Amino acid sequence: MPLNGRIRKVTVIGAQGVGKTSLIRRYVYGRFSNGVEQGGESAVYRKRLSAGELIIWELGTEEQNPEAILRGSSGVVVVLDVTDEATLEWANEVLPYVSSLLPGRPIAIAGNKCDMKYAARLWRDDIEPIASRWNAALYMTSARTGENVAEVFAHINPDGRS
């Protein structure tokens, strides 16, 4: 049982193959798994924190009713793949919807796979204009190494302790 019983919901969204599952598993379980299957279904994870419990919804790319999952979220993590420029365009299309559905809630953009520097097609400078436009925090992350993974979730859940 969480210390004070506080439960918060965070939703993680992104195009297929950006590393949503790997990012969440790194945060929740503290490990990285190669070859995570690419399903299109939504999934739910729980992480107990000293200040409560975090429920993390991974919004599947084939989800029929994304609004039902997004509603009630304390914040949203939008995951991009820095090796795939198309994911930046995807984020540019989805952020207006998320922002209008959850006004005033924190949004974090995770530029994932930043450990793959030689394959990168997107850099911080490419992503910053979109982050700024939607008042979103930007983190360059690596589910493989754990770089900035905890920081992304701390931005969405600032009063939670890991």
SVG drawing of the C-alpha trace seen along z (x, -y; Angstrom):
<svg xmlns="http://www.w3.org/2000/svg" viewBox="-14 -28 42 38">
<polyline fill="none" stroke="black" stroke-width="0.4" points="0.0,0.0 1.4,-3.4 2.3,-5.6 -0.4,-8.1 -2.7,-6.3 -2.2,-8.8 -2.6,-7.3 -1.8,-9.2 -2.3,-8.2 0.2,-9.0 -0.3,-8.1 2.5,-7.3 1.9,-7.8 3.9,-7.5 4.0,-6.0 4.7,-2.3 8.3,-1.4 9.4,-4.5 10.2,-2.6 7.2,-3.3 7.2,0.2 11.0,0.2 10.9,-3.3 8.1,-2.3 9.8,1.1 13.1,-0.7 11.3,-3.1 9.0,-0.5 11.4,2.5 14.8,0.9 15.8,3.0 16.0,3.0 14.9,5.9 16.0,6.2 13.4,7.3 10.2,6.1 7.3,7.2 5.5,4.4 1.9,4.8 -0.7,2.2 -2.7,2.8 -2.7,0.6 -1.1,1.9 -1.1,0.8 1.9,0.7 2.1,-0.2 5.0,-1.7 5.0,-2.2 6.6,-5.3 7.2,-6.6 4.6,-9.3 2.0,-7.0 1.4,-4.9 1.8,-5.7 -0.4,-4.0 1.2,-4.2 -1.0,-3.6 0.7,-2.8 -1.6,-4.0 -1.5,-1.4 -1.2,-2.5 -4.3,-0.5 -6.4,-1.8 -10.0,-2.4 -10.9,-4.9 -7.7,-6.9 -9.8,-9.6 -11.1,-7.1 -7.5,-6.3 -6.2,-9.8 -9.0,-11.3 -8.1,-11.4 -4.4,-11.5 -2.2,-13.7 0.1,-14.2 1.3,-12.7 4.7,-11.5 5.0,-11.8 7.7,-9.5 9.7,-10.2 12.3,-8.0 15.3,-10.1 16.3,-7.7 13.0,-8.3 12.1,-11.8 8.5,-10.8 7.8,-10.5 8.4,-14.3 5.6,-14.9 3.4,-12.4 4.0,-14.3 3.2,-17.6 -0.1,-16.1 -1.1,-14.6 0.0,-17.3 -2.9,-19.7 -5.3,-16.9 -3.6,-16.0 -3.3,-19.6 -7.0,-20.3 -8.1,-17.2 -5.9,-17.7 -5.5,-21.5 -3.0,-22.6 -1.7,-19.1 2.1,-18.6 3.4,-17.2 6.9,-15.7 8.4,-14.8 10.9,-12.0 13.4,-12.0 14.1,-8.3 17.0,-6.2 19.4,-9.0 22.2,-6.4 22.0,-5.7 23.9,-8.8 25.2,-7.5 21.7,-6.6 20.0,-9.8 18.0,-11.9 16.5,-14.2 18.4,-16.3 17.3,-18.5 17.3,-21.5 14.8,-19.8 12.4,-18.9 12.6,-22.1 10.3,-24.2 7.5,-21.7 8.1,-21.3 8.1,-25.1 4.9,-25.5 3.0,-23.1 4.7,-24.1 6.2,-20.6 9.4,-19.6 11.9,-17.9 14.1,-15.1 16.5,-13.2 16.1,-9.6 17.5,-6.1 15.6,-3.2 18.7,-1.1 21.0,-3.1 18.3,-4.6 19.4,-8.2 16.7,-10.7 14.0,-8.1 13.3,-8.8 13.4,-12.5 10.6,-12.3 8.3,-10.6 9.3,-13.0 8.3,-15.9 4.8,-14.4 4.6,-13.4 6.7,-16.0 5.4,-15.3 6.1,-11.5 9.3,-10.0 10.9,-7.2"/>
</svg>
